[in-house]
Amino acid sequence: MQTKTKKMTLMAMMAALAYVVMWLSKVTLIGAIVLVPAAPFLQYDPKDVVIVIAAFLMGPLYGFVISLLVSLVEMITISDTGYIGCIMNIISTCCFVCPAAFIYKKMKTQKGAVIGLAVGCVLVTIAMVLWNYLITPLYMGMDRATVAGMLLPVFVPFNLLKAGINMAITLILYKPIVRILRKTGLVEASAGGTGEQKKSKLGTWVLGIFLLITCIVCILVMKG
């Protein structure tokens, strides 16, 4: 019972944090960051970082539930895209978070986290290409042929960059956030890491920094 109580508390806390991060991104310069110049209506939202960290800690099902809760609250508070935007948010987040968390659950190592996040990046890009082709004409007022012409030059790079940035930030912040949560007692402490494990953590952090810099450079190059 105590474990369930801790998980529910952690889920509620991470859901609230994901919403706050999303809300701040909409009212600060983060929300104004356009990853792909050809599509200013596509904005970066970092809430997936919080949700995937929560899913790594509790499992893919909790990641799905948090995604659903945050998207619904966003829809009834600050979103201007209605239920269609809510559906797209849930699909996008779950395609990134759930596969990553499932793989990490089966392979609880630094390597498992990297592989899971990389698979999530690929799957969310493929899924959003399909769903943007089906859904975008319904609420953007575009004909399907126009949307089809935007798939490769717009939707693919946007989703790859968004997922890549989220993966990078997750690799950088996961361990520090886990340490904080362990101090609160919401996450169980583990045995001290060996020298090899510490090197692995450093390698993961360096990978995250490198990936983040790469994504930023790609965005700057696309903006000329």
Summary of the structure (lengths in Angstrom):
residues: 224
radius of gyration: 17.7
end to end distance: 55.8
largest distance: 57.3
contacts: 699
relative contact order: 0.11
helix: 83%
strand: 1%
